[in-house]
Amino acid sequence: MKKIEDLSTLVSLYEGWEESMIRSCFQGVMGEAYADDPEDPRSAIVYVNCFAFAAGQPNEALVAAWYGEKVDSFAIITARDASWHEIFEKVGKEKSRCVERYAIKKEKDIFDIKKLT
């Protein structure tokens, strides 16, 4: 597991994932990113506070290293590929429990300003 300093190398792994915490990490505002390879990453975890976002090819070694170094007690972990969830449960053992969590809609222009005024 390598901490990623050049976050531009991870952008393609998170393409289309509209999550403000991921964007904040990429902008250097908060959080950290880890990957299997700093120059040509295939697997990555963006970690902001207690939220983790796994992307790319599911990677058990990356998850094991991340758990060992970063997870003290609690983390909310999400990934688009269900194979990541299986790895997190396997590696985390008693620390992990898979639950379904619903995302907040990120629709643009959903408020009727006249009505709100």
N, C-alpha and C positions, 0 to 999 in steps of 0.2 A: 504494500500500500504506500502510495506516494501522495503527499500533500501537493496540490496543484497550484502553482503560482501564476502561470499563464492560463487563465480561465478561458481564453478564446479557443483553446484546444478541445473544450468540452461542449461548445455551443451546438455542434451537430448532433450530439447524443441527446440533447434536451430540446431539439427543434420541435416547435408546435406545442410545447408544454407551457401553457400560460399560467404560471404560478409566481406570484410576486416575490416569494422568498427565494426562488431560484434566480430571478432577475436581480434581486438585491445582492445575492452572493456574487453573481457575474459582474456586477458593478463595483464590487469591493466594499459595499456598505456593511454587510454582516455575513456571518457564516464562513464556512470553509468547504473546500472540495477535495476529494480524494479519488484516485484512479489507479488502475493497474499499471499504467505507463504514462509519464508526464508529457511525452512528445507525441505519442500515437495511442491515445486511450481508446480502449474498446469497452471498458466498464467503469462506471463512476458512481460516487455517492456525494451529493450535495447535502451538507449538514448545517442547519440553522437552528440554534437553540436546542429544542428537543425534536425537531422535524428532520427527517432524512428522506431524500429523493434519490432512488436508485435508477440508473439508466444504462442503456447499452446491453452488452451480452451479460447475462447472469454469471456471477463470478464468486464462487465459494471462498476462495482465498482472500479476496478483497473484503468480503463480509466478515470473515473470521478476524482479520487484522483490525477492521473498523470496530467491531464489538470489543475486542481486547483493549483497544486504546481509548475509545471515545464514549462507550455506553456505560455509565455508572449505574443508573437505575431505571431510566425511563426514556423511551424514544417512540415517536410516531413515525412509522416507516411506510413509504408508499412507492410503488413502482407500476409501470404500465404492463409489464410482462409478469404473469403469474409465477413463472419459474423463479423469479427473485424472492417471492413470498415463501416458497418452499425452502429456499436456502436460508432465509432469515429465521424461519422456524427451526430448521435443523441445527444451525450454528448457535442460535440463541437459547435453545432448549427451554429451560424453565423461565428464562427471561422473556421469551416471545409468546405472543398469543395473537392469532390472526382474527381480526374483526372487520366488519364492513363499516366504512365511514363515508358519509356522503359529502361531496364537495359543495362549496358555495358557488352559485352561478356567477359567472363573470361576463354577463351580457352588457354590451354597450348600449347607451341611450334607453335604459329601462324605466327611467323616471319621467313622469309627465310634469315638467316644471310648472306649468300653469296650475295644474291641480294641487301640487304641493304648496304653491304660493298662496 
